């Protein structure tokens, strides 16, 4: 059985939001220090350096995606004009943003999941089923 490597990086951003149709206190304007965890995996290392993805490069890609959300009111962003800026939708949004960047920067790696937490005790994770041939 062939092995795989999985790399994980963490990032954070600050933002405010309001959950539409929530019927509770989270429907009011409030903010979080959101945590973001990104996981990538692959089964082939770069032959010259013997790494899957440079951690610095993975963090850079993650920071680029997270930077579009940092210090904003999430409801005002086009990505959340129709979707609630919930942790679930934030995780999916960041997954798509990071996946598009990763394909170009690290072709040996596949994005596994993106998790977003509003507090250290709760997180939402978005992932897509892998398509293996």
DSSP file (Angstrom, degrees, kcal/mol; ACC not computed):
  #  RESIDUE AA STRUCTURE BP1 BP2  ACC     N-H-->O    O-->H-N    N-H-->O    O-->H-N    TCO  KAPPA ALPHA  PHI   PSI    X-CA   Y-CA   Z-CA
    1    1 A X              0   0    0      0, 0.0     2,-0.2     0, 0.0     0, 0.0   0.000 360.0 360.0 360.0 130.1    0.0    0.0    0.0
    2    2 A X        -     0   0    0      1,-0.1     2,-0.1     0, 0.0    41,-0.0  -0.522 360.0-133.7 -77.8 142.3    1.4    3.4   -1.0
    3    3 A X        -     0   0    0     -2,-0.2     2,-0.3    40,-0.1    -1,-0.1  -0.423  14.2-153.1 -91.2 169.2    1.6    6.0    1.7
    4    4 A X        -     0   0    0     -2,-0.1     2,-0.4     2,-0.0    39,-0.2  -0.919   9.2-133.0-135.3 160.9    0.6    9.7    1.6
    5    5 A X  E     -A   42   0A   0     37,-2.9    37,-1.8    -2,-0.3     2,-0.4  -0.924  14.3-162.3-113.7 144.7    1.7   12.8    3.3
    6    6 A X  E     -A   41   0A   0     -2,-0.4     2,-0.4    35,-0.2    35,-0.2  -0.994   4.9-166.6-128.3 126.4   -0.7   15.3    4.9
    7    7 A X  E     -A   40   0A   0     33,-2.5    33,-2.5    -2,-0.4     2,-0.4  -0.876   2.7-165.1-112.2 144.3    0.4   18.9    5.8
    8    8 A X  E     -A   39   0A   0     -2,-0.4     2,-0.3    31,-0.2    31,-0.2  -0.993   6.9-179.3-132.1 134.1   -1.6   21.3    8.0
    9    9 A X  E     -A   38   0A   0     29,-2.1    29,-2.8    -2,-0.4     2,-0.4  -0.960  13.5-147.4-128.8 152.3   -1.2   25.0    8.4
   10   10 A X  E     +A   37   0A   0     -2,-0.3     2,-0.3    27,-0.2    27,-0.2  -0.918  20.2 165.9-119.3 144.8   -3.2   27.4   10.6
   11   11 A X  E     -A   36   0A   0     25,-2.7    25,-3.1    -2,-0.4     2,-0.3  -0.886  15.4-151.3-144.7 172.9   -4.1   31.0   10.0
   12   12 A X  E     -A   35   0A   0     -2,-0.3     2,-0.3    23,-0.2    23,-0.2  -0.980   9.6-177.9-147.9 157.7   -6.5   33.5   11.6
   13   13 A X  E     -A   34   0A   0     21,-2.0    21,-2.2    -2,-0.3     2,-0.4  -0.982  20.7-131.4-152.6 159.2   -8.5   36.6   10.6
   14   14 A X  E     +A   33   0A   0     -2,-0.3    57,-3.8    19,-0.2    58,-0.6  -0.927  38.8 144.4-113.3 135.9  -10.8   39.1   12.4
   15   15 A X  E     -Ab  32  72A   0     17,-1.9    17,-2.4    -2,-0.4     2,-0.3  -0.988  37.3-127.5-162.0 161.3  -14.2   40.0   10.9
   16   16 A X  E     +Ab  31  73A   0     56,-2.4    58,-2.7    -2,-0.3     2,-0.3  -0.783  31.2 162.2-109.4 160.2  -17.7   40.9   11.8
   17   17 A X  E     -A   30   0A   0     13,-2.8    13,-1.8    -2,-0.3     2,-0.3  -0.977  28.2-140.8-163.0 171.8  -20.9   39.3   10.5
   18   18 A X        -     0   0    0     -2,-0.3     2,-0.8    11,-0.2    67,-0.5  -0.989  21.0-133.7-139.4 132.8  -24.6   38.9   11.0
   19   19 A X    >   -     0   0    0      7,-2.5     3,-1.2    -2,-0.3     4,-0.2  -0.798  25.0-137.5 -92.6 110.1  -26.4   35.6   10.4
   20   20 A X  T 3  S+     0   0    0     -2,-0.8    64,-0.1     1,-0.2     8,-0.0  -0.334  82.4   8.8 -64.4 143.5  -29.6   36.3    8.4
   21   21 A X  T 3  S+     0   0    0      1,-0.1    -1,-0.2     6,-0.1     6,-0.0   0.701  88.2 127.7  61.9  22.4  -32.8   34.5    9.5
   22   22 A X    <   -     0   0    0     -3,-1.2    -2,-0.1     2,-0.1     3,-0.1   0.823  54.4-151.5 -78.6 -32.0  -31.1   33.2   12.6
   23   23 A X        +     0   0    0      1,-0.3     2,-0.3    -4,-0.2    -3,-0.1   0.922  64.8  75.3  57.5  47.7  -33.7   34.4   15.1
   24   24 A X  S >  S-     0   0    0     -5,-0.2     3,-2.0     0, 0.0     4,-0.3  -0.927 104.8 -68.4-165.8-174.7  -31.2   34.7   17.9
   25   25 A X  G >  S+     0   0    0      1,-0.3     3,-1.4    -2,-0.3    -2,-0.1   0.747 120.9  67.4 -64.8 -22.7  -28.4   36.9   19.1
   26   26 A X  G 3  S+     0   0    0      1,-0.3    -7,-2.5    -8,-0.1    -1,-0.3   0.565  85.3  72.0 -74.7  -6.1  -26.1   35.9   16.2
   27   27 A X  G <  S+     0   0    0     -3,-2.0    -1,-0.3    -9,-0.2    -2,-0.2   0.702  87.9  80.3 -76.6 -18.8  -28.5   37.8   13.9
   28   28 A X  S <  S-     0   0    0     -3,-1.4    -9,-0.3    -4,-0.3   -11,-0.1  -0.512 104.0 -82.5 -83.8 155.4  -27.1   41.0   15.4
   29   29 A X        +     0   0    0     -2,-0.2     2,-0.3   -11,-0.1   -11,-0.2  -0.361  68.1 145.7 -57.3 127.4  -23.8   42.5   14.3
   30   30 A X  E     -A   17   0A   0    -13,-1.8   -13,-2.8    -4,-0.1     2,-0.3  -0.962  32.0-135.6-157.1 168.5  -20.9   40.8   16.1
   31   31 A X  E     -A   16   0A   0     -2,-0.3     2,-0.3   -15,-0.3   -15,-0.3  -0.844  10.3-164.7-132.2 166.6  -17.3   39.8   15.4
   32   32 A X  E     -A   15   0A   0    -17,-2.4   -17,-1.9    -2,-0.3     2,-0.9  -0.967  30.2-126.6-142.7 156.6  -14.9   36.9   15.9
   33   33 A X  E     -A   14   0A   0     85,-0.5   -19,-0.2    -2,-0.3     2,-0.2  -0.898  46.7-153.7 -96.8  94.1  -11.3   36.1   15.8
   34   34 A X  E     -A   13   0A   0    -21,-2.2   -21,-2.0    -2,-0.9     2,-0.4  -0.466   6.9-148.3 -76.0 140.2  -11.7   33.3   13.3
   35   35 A X  E     -AC  12 117A   0     82,-2.4    82,-2.6   -23,-0.2     2,-0.4  -0.869  10.6-162.6-103.7 144.2   -9.3   30.4   13.1
   36   36 A X  E     -AC  11 116A   0    -25,-3.1   -25,-2.7    -2,-0.4     2,-0.4  -0.995   5.8-170.6-130.4 129.4   -8.6   28.6    9.8
   37   37 A X  E     -AC  10 115A   0     78,-2.2    78,-2.7    -2,-0.4     2,-0.4  -0.984   6.1-166.7-120.4 129.2   -6.9   25.2    9.4
   38   38 A X  E     -AC   9 114A   0    -29,-2.8   -29,-2.1    -2,-0.4     2,-0.4  -0.955   1.3-168.2-118.7 131.3   -5.9   24.0    5.9
   39   39 A X  E     +AC   8 113A   0     74,-2.5    73,-3.0    -2,-0.4    74,-1.4  -0.975   7.3 176.2-121.3 132.0   -5.0   20.4    5.2
   40   40 A X  E     -AC   7 111A   0    -33,-2.5   -33,-2.5    -2,-0.4     2,-0.3  -0.913   5.4-172.5-125.8 157.4   -3.3   19.2    2.0
   41   41 A X  E     +AC   6 110A   0     69,-2.5    69,-3.0    -2,-0.3     2,-0.3  -0.966   9.1 162.4-145.3 163.4   -2.1   15.7    1.0
   42   42 A X  E     -A    5   0A   0    -37,-1.8   -37,-2.9    -2,-0.3    67,-0.1  -0.973  34.3-138.6-170.8 166.0   -0.2   14.0   -1.7
   43   43 A X  S    S+     0   0    0     65,-0.4     2,-0.4    -2,-0.3   -40,-0.1   0.337  83.8  66.9-117.0   4.8    1.6   10.8   -2.5
   44   44 A X        -     0   0    0     64,-0.5     2,-0.2   -39,-0.1    -1,-0.1  -0.987  65.1-153.1-131.0 126.4    4.6   12.3   -4.5
   45   45 A X        -     0   0    0     -2,-0.4     2,-0.3     1,-0.1     7,-0.2  -0.615  38.7 -92.3 -89.0 153.0    7.3   14.5   -3.1
   46   46 A X     >  -     0   0    0      5,-3.2     4,-3.0    -2,-0.2     5,-0.4  -0.521  38.7-139.9 -58.8 122.9    9.2   17.0   -5.2
   47   47 A X  T  4 S+     0   0    0     -2,-0.3    -1,-0.2     1,-0.2    -2,-0.0   0.801  95.0  48.8 -65.2 -28.7   12.2   14.9   -6.3
   48   48 A X  T  4 S+     0   0    0      1,-0.1    -1,-0.2     3,-0.1    -2,-0.0   0.901 129.3  18.0 -77.3 -40.5   14.8   17.6   -5.8
   49   49 A X  T  4 S-     0   0    0      2,-0.2    -2,-0.2    -3,-0.1    -1,-0.1   0.629  93.2-132.0-107.1 -18.4   13.8   18.8   -2.3
   50   50 A X     <  +     0   0    0     -4,-3.0     2,-0.3     1,-0.3    -3,-0.1   0.912  64.1 120.1  61.2  47.4   11.8   15.8   -1.1
   51   51 A X        -     0   0    0     -5,-0.4    -5,-3.2     1,-0.1    -1,-0.3  -0.948  60.7-142.4-131.3 156.0    8.9   17.9    0.2
   52   52 A X  S    S-     0   0    0      1,-0.4     2,-0.3    -2,-0.3    56,-0.3   0.946  87.1 -15.0 -78.0 -55.8    5.2   17.8   -0.8
   53   53 A X  S    S-     0   0    0     55,-0.1    -1,-0.4   -13,-0.1     2,-0.3  -0.984  76.2-105.7-146.5 139.2    4.7   21.6   -0.5
   54   54 A X     >  -     0   0    0     -2,-0.3     4,-2.4    -3,-0.2     3,-0.3  -0.524  26.5-137.0 -64.7 128.7    6.8   24.2    1.1
   55   55 A X  H  > S+     0   0    0     -2,-0.3     4,-2.7     1,-0.2     5,-0.2   0.884 104.8  55.6 -56.4 -38.6    5.1   25.2    4.4
   56   56 A X  H  > S+     0   0    0      1,-0.2     4,-2.1     2,-0.2    -1,-0.2   0.891 108.5  47.3 -61.3 -39.8    5.9   28.9    3.6
   57   57 A X  H  > S+     0   0    0     -3,-0.3     4,-2.5     2,-0.2    -2,-0.2   0.903 111.8  49.8 -68.7 -41.4    4.2   28.6    0.2
   58   58 A X  H  X S+     0   0    0     -4,-2.4     4,-2.1     1,-0.2    -2,-0.2   0.901 112.2  47.9 -64.4 -40.5    1.1   26.9    1.7
   59   59 A X  H  X S+     0   0    0     -4,-2.7     4,-3.0    -5,-0.2    -1,-0.2   0.890 110.2  52.9 -66.0 -38.3    0.9   29.6    4.4
   60   60 A X  H  X S+     0   0    0     -4,-2.1     4,-2.3    -5,-0.2    -2,-0.2   0.936 110.0  47.2 -62.3 -46.3    1.2   32.3    1.7
   61   61 A X  H  X S+     0   0    0     -4,-2.5     4,-1.8     1,-0.2    -1,-0.2   0.899 114.3  47.9 -60.8 -41.1   -1.6   30.8   -0.3
   62   62 A X  H  X S+     0   0    0     -4,-2.1     4,-2.9     1,-0.2     5,-0.3   0.919 110.3  51.0 -66.8 -44.0   -3.7   30.5    2.8
   63   63 A X  H  X S+     0   0    0     -4,-3.0     4,-2.7     1,-0.2    -2,-0.2   0.882 107.0  55.1 -61.6 -38.4   -2.9   34.1    3.9
   64   64 A X  H  X S+     0   0    0     -4,-2.3     4,-0.7     2,-0.2    -1,-0.2   0.943 113.0  41.3 -59.1 -47.7   -3.9   35.4    0.4
   65   65 A X  H >< S+     0   0    0     -4,-1.8     3,-0.8     1,-0.2     4,-0.3   0.925 118.0  45.8 -67.3 -44.9   -7.3   33.8    0.7
   66   66 A X  H >X S+     0   0    0     -4,-2.9     3,-2.0     1,-0.2     4,-1.5   0.839 102.2  67.6 -67.2 -32.8   -7.9   34.7    4.3
   67   67 A X  H 3< S+     0   0    0     -4,-2.7    -1,-0.2     1,-0.3    -2,-0.2   0.760  89.6  63.3 -60.7 -25.6   -6.7   38.3    3.6
   68   68 A X  T << S+     0   0    0     -3,-0.8    -1,-0.3    -4,-0.7    -2,-0.2   0.671 112.5  36.5 -71.9 -15.2   -9.7   38.9    1.4
   69   69 A X  T X4 S+     0   0    0     -3,-2.0     3,-1.0    -4,-0.3    -2,-0.2   0.663  88.7 115.5-105.6 -23.8  -11.9   38.4    4.6
   70   70 A X  T 3< S-     0   0    0     -4,-1.5   -55,-0.2     1,-0.2     3,-0.1  -0.202  87.5  -1.5 -61.1 135.6   -9.7   40.0    7.3
   71   71 A X  T 3  S+     0   0    0    -57,-3.8     2,-0.3     1,-0.2    -1,-0.2   0.865 106.6 118.4  54.1  44.1  -11.0   43.1    9.0
   72   72 A X  E <  S-b   15   0A   0     -3,-1.0   -56,-2.4   -58,-0.6     2,-0.8  -0.842  75.1-112.0-127.1 167.4  -14.2   43.2    7.0
   73   73 A X  E >   -b   16   0A   0     -2,-0.3     3,-2.3   -58,-0.2     4,-0.4  -0.914  33.4-152.0 -96.2 106.6  -17.9   43.0    7.6
   74   74 A X  G >  S+     0   0    0    -58,-2.7     3,-1.6    -2,-0.8     6,-0.3   0.788  88.5  63.8 -56.5 -35.1  -18.5   39.6    5.8
   75   75 A X  G 3  S+     0   0    0    -59,-0.3    -1,-0.3     1,-0.3   -58,-0.1   0.761  98.3  58.0 -61.4 -23.9  -22.1   40.3    4.9
   76   76 A X  G <  S+     0   0    0     -3,-2.3    -1,-0.3     3,-0.0     2,-0.2   0.586  85.6  97.7 -83.3 -10.2  -20.8   43.2    2.6
   77   77 A X  S X  S-     0   0    0     -3,-1.6     3,-1.8    -4,-0.4     4,-0.1  -0.546  81.5-123.8 -81.6 144.2  -18.6   41.0    0.5
   78   78 A X  G >  S+     0   0    0      1,-0.3     3,-1.4    -2,-0.2     4,-0.4   0.840 109.3  62.8 -54.4 -35.1  -19.9   39.7   -2.8
   79   79 A X  G 3  S+     0   0    0      1,-0.3     4,-0.3     2,-0.1    -1,-0.3   0.749 112.4  36.4 -63.2 -22.5  -19.3   36.1   -1.8
   80   80 A X  G <  S+     0   0    0     -3,-1.8    -1,-0.3    -6,-0.3    -2,-0.2   0.088  81.2 106.6-120.4  23.1  -21.8   36.5    1.0
   81   81 A X  S <  S+     0   0    0     -3,-1.4    -1,-0.1     1,-0.1    -2,-0.1   0.856 104.0  13.6 -66.4 -34.3  -24.4   38.8   -0.6
   82   82 A X  S    S+     0   0    0     -4,-0.4     2,-0.3    -3,-0.2    -1,-0.1   0.629 122.4  67.1-114.9 -23.3  -26.8   35.8   -0.9
   83   83 A X  S    S-     0   0    0     -4,-0.3     2,-0.1    -8,-0.0    -1,-0.0  -0.781  87.7-110.1-100.3 144.2  -25.2   33.2    1.4
   84   84 A X        -     0   0    0     -2,-0.3     2,-1.7     1,-0.1     5,-0.2  -0.479  25.9-123.8 -66.3 140.2  -25.0   33.6    5.1
   85   85 A X        +     0   0    0    -67,-0.5    -1,-0.1    -5,-0.2   -11,-0.1  -0.315  58.1 151.5 -82.1  55.5  -21.4   34.2    6.3
   86   86 A X     >  -     0   0    0     -2,-1.7     4,-2.6     1,-0.1     5,-0.2  -0.326  63.8-104.8 -76.8 165.9  -21.6   31.2    8.6
   87   87 A X  H  > S+     0   0    0      1,-0.2     4,-2.4     2,-0.2     5,-0.2   0.881 122.9  55.4 -59.5 -37.2  -18.5   29.2    9.6
   88   88 A X  H  > S+     0   0    0      1,-0.2     4,-1.9     2,-0.2    -1,-0.2   0.941 111.5  41.4 -60.9 -48.3  -19.8   26.5    7.2
   89   89 A X  H  > S+     0   0    0      2,-0.2     4,-2.5     1,-0.2    -2,-0.2   0.837 112.6  54.7 -71.9 -32.1  -20.0   28.9    4.3
   90   90 A X  H  X S+     0   0    0     -4,-2.6     4,-2.7     2,-0.2     5,-0.2   0.919 107.8  50.3 -63.0 -42.9  -16.7   30.5    5.2
   91   91 A X  H  X S+     0   0    0     -4,-2.4     4,-2.3     2,-0.2    -2,-0.2   0.917 112.6  46.1 -62.3 -43.6  -15.0   27.1    5.1
   92   92 A X  H  X S+     0   0    0     -4,-1.9     4,-2.2     2,-0.2    -1,-0.2   0.920 112.6  50.6 -64.7 -43.6  -16.4   26.3    1.7
   93   93 A X  H  X S+     0   0    0     -4,-2.5     4,-2.2     1,-0.2    -2,-0.2   0.938 113.2  44.6 -59.2 -48.6  -15.5   29.8    0.4
   94   94 A X  H  X S+     0   0    0     -4,-2.7     4,-2.9     1,-0.2     5,-0.3   0.871 109.0  57.6 -66.4 -36.4  -11.9   29.5    1.6
   95   95 A X  H  X S+     0   0    0     -4,-2.3     4,-2.8    -5,-0.2    -1,-0.2   0.947 109.7  44.5 -56.0 -49.7  -11.7   25.9    0.3
   96   96 A X  H  X S+     0   0    0     -4,-2.2     4,-1.8     1,-0.2    -2,-0.2   0.899 114.7  48.5 -64.1 -41.7  -12.5   27.1   -3.2
   97   97 A X  H  X S+     0   0    0     -4,-2.2     4,-1.3    -5,-0.2    -2,-0.2   0.924 116.3  42.0 -64.9 -44.8  -10.2   30.1   -3.0
   98   98 A X  H  X S+     0   0    0     -4,-2.9     4,-2.8     2,-0.2    -2,-0.2   0.894 110.7  56.3 -72.3 -40.3   -7.2   28.0   -1.7
   99   99 A X  H  X S+     0   0    0     -4,-2.8     4,-2.0    -5,-0.3    -1,-0.2   0.921 106.3  51.0 -57.1 -45.0   -7.8   25.1   -4.1
  100  100 A X  H  X S+     0   0    0     -4,-1.8     4,-0.7     1,-0.2    -1,-0.2   0.873 114.4  43.5 -62.4 -37.2   -7.6   27.4   -7.1
  101  101 A X  H  X S+     0   0    0     -4,-1.3     4,-2.1     1,-0.2     3,-0.4   0.874 111.3  54.4 -73.7 -38.1   -4.3   28.8   -5.8
  102  102 A X  H  X S+     0   0    0     -4,-2.8     4,-3.1     1,-0.2     7,-0.2   0.859  97.4  63.3 -66.9 -37.4   -2.9   25.4   -4.9
  103  103 A X  H  < S+     0   0    0     -4,-2.0    -1,-0.2     1,-0.2    -2,-0.2   0.871 112.3  37.1 -56.1 -38.5   -3.4   23.8   -8.3
  104  104 A X  H  < S+     0   0    0     -4,-0.7     3,-0.3    -3,-0.4    -1,-0.2   0.906 123.6  39.6 -79.6 -44.7   -1.0   26.3   -9.8
  105  105 A X  H  < S+     0   0    0     -4,-2.1     2,-0.2     1,-0.2    -2,-0.2   0.788 129.4  20.0 -81.7 -29.3    1.5   26.5   -6.9
  106  106 A X    ><  +     0   0    0     -4,-3.1     3,-1.8    -5,-0.2    -1,-0.2  -0.618  59.0 173.8-144.8  78.1    1.7   22.9   -5.8
  107  107 A X  T 3  S+     0   0    0     -3,-0.3    -1,-0.1     1,-0.3    -4,-0.1   0.690  79.8  61.2 -65.2 -18.1    0.5   20.4   -8.4
  108  108 A X  T 3  S+     0   0    0    -56,-0.3   -64,-0.5   -66,-0.1   -65,-0.4   0.592  96.9  75.3 -81.0  -9.7    1.6   17.4   -6.3
  109  109 A X    <   -     0   0    0     -3,-1.8     2,-0.4    -7,-0.2   -67,-0.2  -0.772  62.6-157.6-109.1 148.9   -0.7   18.4   -3.5
  110  110 A X  E     -C   41   0A   0    -69,-3.0   -69,-2.5    -2,-0.3     2,-0.4  -0.985  26.4-118.4-121.9 132.4   -4.5   18.1   -3.2
  111  111 A X  E     +C   40   0A   0     -2,-0.4   -71,-0.3   -71,-0.2     3,-0.1  -0.567  31.7 179.7 -70.4 125.3   -6.5   20.2   -0.8
  112  112 A X  E     -     0   0A   0    -73,-3.0    16,-0.5    -2,-0.4     2,-0.3   0.890  55.0 -24.3 -93.0 -51.1   -8.2   17.9    1.7
  113  113 A X  E     -CD  39 127A   0    -74,-1.4   -74,-2.5    14,-0.2     2,-0.4  -0.995  40.8-146.1-161.4 159.1  -10.2   20.3    3.9
  114  114 A X  E     -CD  38 126A   0     12,-2.1    12,-2.9    -2,-0.3     2,-0.4  -0.997  19.5-165.4-131.2 128.8  -10.5   23.8    5.3
  115  115 A X  E     -CD  37 125A   0    -78,-2.7   -78,-2.2    -2,-0.4     2,-0.4  -0.912   2.4-165.0-114.6 142.4  -11.9   24.3    8.8
  116  116 A X  E     -CD  36 124A   0      8,-2.8     8,-2.8    -2,-0.4     2,-0.4  -0.995   6.1-169.8-126.8 129.9  -13.1   27.6   10.3
  117  117 A X  E     -CD  35 123A   0    -82,-2.6   -82,-2.4    -2,-0.4     6,-0.2  -0.946  21.2-169.8-120.9 142.6  -13.6   28.2   14.0
  118  118 A X  E    S+     0   0A   0      4,-0.7   -85,-0.5    -2,-0.4     2,-0.3   0.679  87.0  11.7 -93.9 -25.4  -15.3   31.0   15.7
  119  119 A X  E >  S- D   0 122A   0      3,-0.9     3,-1.2   -87,-0.1    -1,-0.2  -0.913  86.5-103.6-141.9 165.0  -14.0   29.8   19.1
  120  120 A X  T 3  S+     0   0    0     -2,-0.3     3,-0.1     1,-0.2    -3,-0.0   0.643 117.2  55.6 -67.0 -12.6  -11.4   27.3   20.1
  121  121 A X  T 3  S+     0   0    0      1,-0.1     2,-0.3     0, 0.0    -1,-0.2   0.466 107.8  41.6-102.7  -2.1  -14.2   24.9   21.1
  122  122 A X  E <   +D  119   0A   0     -3,-1.2    -3,-0.9     2,-0.0    -4,-0.7  -0.994  58.9 167.6-149.2 139.0  -16.2   24.7   17.8
  123  123 A X  E     -D  117   0A   0     -2,-0.3     2,-0.4    -6,-0.2    -6,-0.2  -0.994  24.9-140.4-149.4 153.3  -15.3   24.5   14.1
  124  124 A X  E     -D  116   0A   0     -8,-2.8    -8,-2.8    -2,-0.3     2,-0.4  -0.955  20.2-160.2-113.3 134.3  -16.9   23.8   10.8
  125  125 A X  E     -D  115   0A   0     -2,-0.4     2,-0.4   -10,-0.2   -10,-0.2  -0.956   3.4-163.7-119.6 131.9  -14.9   21.8    8.2
  126  126 A X  E     +D  114   0A   0    -12,-2.9   -12,-2.1    -2,-0.4     2,-0.3  -0.948  21.0 152.6-113.4 134.5  -15.5   21.7    4.5
  127  127 A X  E     -D  113   0A   0     -2,-0.4     2,-0.4   -14,-0.2   -14,-0.2  -0.971  31.6-135.3-150.6 161.5  -14.1   19.0    2.2
  128  128 A X        -     0   0    0    -16,-0.5     3,-0.1    -2,-0.3     2,-0.0  -0.940  34.7 -99.3-120.3 145.2  -15.0   17.3   -1.0
  129  129 A X        -     0   0    0     -2,-0.4     2,-0.2     1,-0.1   -17,-0.0  -0.370  45.1-115.0 -60.1 136.4  -15.0   13.6   -1.8
  130  130 A X        -     0   0    0      1,-0.1     2,-0.9    -2,-0.0    -1,-0.1  -0.489  16.3-137.3 -75.1 144.9  -11.8   12.7   -3.6
  131  131 A X        -     0   0    0     -2,-0.2     2,-0.4    -3,-0.1    -1,-0.1  -0.838  28.2-177.8-103.0  95.0  -12.2   11.4   -7.1
  132  132 A X              0   0    0     -2,-0.9    -2,-0.0     1,-0.1     0, 0.0  -0.786 360.0 360.0 -97.5 137.7   -9.8    8.5   -7.4
  133  133 A X              0   0    0     -2,-0.4    -1,-0.1     0, 0.0    -2,-0.0   0.463 360.0 360.0 -78.5 360.0   -9.4    6.7  -10.7
